[in-house]
């Protein structure tokens, strides 16, 4: 697959009737707190195979849309192990559209539904802010993530001529 193709897009056309936020035993949800920059970067680094320093948080989420309540963590005990963000992208989509952004989980915690729970918390945040739908960008090879997004009501959205063929291979 050529590197110059745009990411795939998915949309949840409504934020009405979101599933309940229910954390498994031993887990809890919380939003970002001062000092969480390093743990957020560590989760994202592990999830995506990056090697960014803690200061990368400000570069990646420093676009003017950061609010602590938009960045969610699932914690096992007191340790954050998964994250997802309720973001905006006014250059690309209108103000009614929230963006599910920077979703990741620690490798040891994968398969437990904690990334899904973090995504759901971000979707609830979007709804609380008055967004009516959500979109996200993903990559063709992120099959477990795509399955999670589909379980949350996201469907492929074709925004580029390459998307129909690529989605046909993915789903």
Order of alpha helices (4+ residues) and beta strands (2+ residues): beta-beta-alpha-alpha-beta-beta-beta-alpha-beta-alpha-beta-alpha
